[in-house]
Each structure stands twice: as C-alpha cells, then as structure tokens.
Amino acid sequence: MNVLVDTSVWSLALRRRRSPPSGTTAAITRELELLIRHGRARLIGPIRQELLSGLSDPTQFTILRDRLRAFPDLPLETADFEEAAAFANQCRASGLQGSTVDFLICAIAARHDLSIFTTDRDFDHFERVLPLRRHAVPST
C-alpha cells in the first residue's frame, strides 16, 4: 500500500544533524527511506509548500526543492477540497479541531486509499472520527 507522507515525517528525516539520528527519529527515518526505496511514498503540493516555506537560505531552498522534485504531487481535485471541508465539519461536531492542510491530507488519503505517515498527534484524534489509516513504523 502506498503512503501519504506528512510534513512532520519529511521534516524529521530531512533535518540537518551533526550526528546520526537515534531512537524514534532513526526508526521513522529508516521507514521513510524504505517507503522511498520501494516507490510507496506519496506527496501533495501543500506538504511540499510547507516543507519549502521558511527556508531563509536560498541554497538550502534550492537543494530541498530539487530533492523533492523526485516525488510528483498527487493531483488535487475539487472533490478533495469539498471532502476536506466535510471532514473538518465532522471533526468539529465531535469537538476536534485541525488545520485545513490536515483535513486535505485526510481527504486525499481517503480518495487514493493511502495510509498517512505522520508524527502529528492530531491524526490520532481524527482517526477516531474519519475513515483514515495511520502508517505505523514496524517494531524492530
């Protein structure tokens, strides 16, 4: 099954480090590497934009932009935005709040039958209300 990778996971894996990642960060990074290697990682434009926003160094921006170009964006359709709004309304009725991008991620994942790979705890709450699946890092 293909996996929609959220900003939180990409950021964790792409962050500059002086030493190799350890613990949970290492497991998440390894899992992302496996998804990429097997051609299962998926990206949408709003996640790409979040990843590239806030990079003040033009060289860093260019390097990250060029790396991310290896991953084509899943197409977004009018129905995805409508479903995202319906998901937001459904969650709000259950007392849950989220960002517009989070609900768009849920809508895209539902339409394409993707699991969502994220470290964002909001998705734990959305999962109780919405038809979504979280991608879990296998235990080692």
C-alpha positions as CSV (number, residue, x, y, z in Angstrom):
1,M,0.0,0.0,0.0
2,N,1.2,3.5,-0.8
3,V,1.6,6.1,1.9
4,L,1.0,9.8,2.1
5,V,3.9,11.2,4.0
6,D,3.1,14.2,6.1
7,T,5.3,17.3,6.6
8,S,6.3,16.2,10.1
9,V,8.0,13.0,8.8
10,W,9.7,14.7,5.9
11,S,11.0,17.4,8.2
12,L,12.3,14.9,10.7
13,A,14.1,12.9,8.1
14,L,15.5,16.0,6.2
15,R,16.7,18.0,9.1
16,R,20.4,18.7,9.2
17,R,22.1,16.8,12.0
18,R,25.6,16.7,13.3
19,S,25.2,13.1,14.4
20,P,23.1,10.2,13.1
21,P,19.5,10.0,14.3
22,S,18.7,7.7,17.2
23,G,15.7,6.2,18.8
24,T,12.3,7.0,17.4
25,T,13.8,9.5,14.9
26,A,16.0,6.8,13.5
27,A,13.1,4.4,13.1
28,I,11.0,7.0,11.4
29,T,13.8,8.0,9.1
30,R,14.5,4.3,8.2
31,E,10.9,3.7,7.5
32,L,10.7,6.7,5.2
33,E,13.8,5.5,3.4
34,L,12.2,2.1,2.8
35,L,9.0,3.7,1.5
36,I,11.0,5.8,-0.9
37,R,13.2,2.8,-2.0
38,H,10.0,0.8,-2.7
39,G,8.3,3.6,-4.5
40,R,5.5,3.9,-2.0
41,A,6.0,7.4,-0.6
42,R,3.5,10.0,-1.9
43,L,3.4,13.8,-1.7
44,I,0.9,16.5,-2.3
45,G,1.6,20.2,-3.2
46,P,0.5,21.7,0.2
47,I,3.0,19.4,2.0
48,R,5.7,20.4,-0.5
49,Q,4.9,24.0,0.2
50,E,5.1,23.6,4.0
51,L,8.5,21.9,3.6
52,L,9.9,24.6,1.5
53,S,8.4,27.5,3.4
54,G,10.6,29.2,6.0
55,L,14.0,28.4,4.5
56,S,15.8,31.7,4.6
57,D,18.9,30.3,2.9
58,P,18.3,30.2,-0.9
59,T,20.9,27.4,-1.3
60,Q,19.0,25.2,1.2
61,F,15.8,26.0,-0.5
62,T,17.2,25.0,-3.9
63,I,18.7,21.8,-2.6
64,L,15.5,20.7,-0.9
65,R,13.3,21.8,-3.8
66,D,15.4,19.7,-6.2
67,R,15.3,16.7,-3.9
68,L,11.6,16.8,-3.6
69,R,11.1,17.1,-7.3
70,A,11.8,13.3,-7.4
71,F,8.3,13.0,-5.9
72,P,5.4,14.1,-8.2
73,D,2.5,15.6,-6.5
74,L,-0.8,13.7,-6.3
75,P,-3.4,15.7,-8.3
76,L,-5.8,17.6,-6.2
77,E,-9.4,17.8,-7.4
78,T,-12.4,20.0,-6.4
79,A,-13.9,16.9,-4.7
80,D,-10.9,16.7,-2.4
81,F,-11.4,20.2,-1.1
82,E,-15.1,19.5,-0.6
83,E,-14.3,16.3,1.3
84,A,-11.7,18.1,3.4
85,A,-14.3,20.6,4.4
86,A,-16.8,17.9,5.2
87,F,-14.1,16.1,7.3
88,A,-13.4,19.4,9.2
89,N,-17.1,19.8,9.9
90,Q,-17.4,16.2,11.0
91,C,-14.5,16.6,13.4
92,R,-15.7,20.0,14.7
93,A,-19.0,18.4,15.5
94,S,-17.1,15.8,17.6
95,G,-15.1,18.6,19.3
96,L,-11.9,18.2,17.3
97,Q,-10.0,21.0,15.6
98,G,-7.4,20.7,12.8
99,S,-5.7,22.6,10.1
100,T,-7.1,22.9,6.6
101,V,-4.0,21.0,5.3
102,D,-4.5,18.2,7.8
103,F,-8.1,17.7,6.6
104,L,-6.9,17.9,3.0
105,I,-4.4,15.1,3.8
106,C,-7.2,13.0,5.2
107,A,-9.4,13.6,2.1
108,I,-6.6,12.8,-0.3
109,A,-5.7,9.6,1.6
110,A,-9.3,8.5,1.6
111,R,-9.7,9.0,-2.1
112,H,-6.4,7.3,-3.1
113,D,-6.7,4.6,-0.4
114,L,-3.4,5.7,1.2
115,S,-2.3,5.4,4.8
116,I,-0.9,8.5,6.4
117,F,2.7,8.6,7.8
118,T,2.8,11.4,10.4
119,T,4.1,12.2,13.8
120,D,1.3,14.8,14.3
121,R,-0.8,13.6,17.3
122,D,-3.9,15.4,15.9
123,F,-4.3,12.4,13.5
124,D,-4.7,10.1,16.5
125,H,-7.9,12.0,17.2
126,F,-9.0,12.3,13.6
127,E,-8.6,8.5,13.2
128,R,-11.4,8.0,15.7
129,V,-13.9,10.0,13.6
130,L,-12.7,9.8,10.0
131,P,-12.1,6.9,7.6
132,L,-8.3,7.0,7.7
133,R,-5.4,4.7,8.4
134,R,-2.2,5.7,10.0
135,H,1.0,4.2,8.7
136,A,2.9,2.6,11.6
137,V,6.6,2.1,11.9
138,P,7.2,-1.7,12.3
139,S,8.7,-2.7,15.6
140,T,12.3,-4.0,15.4
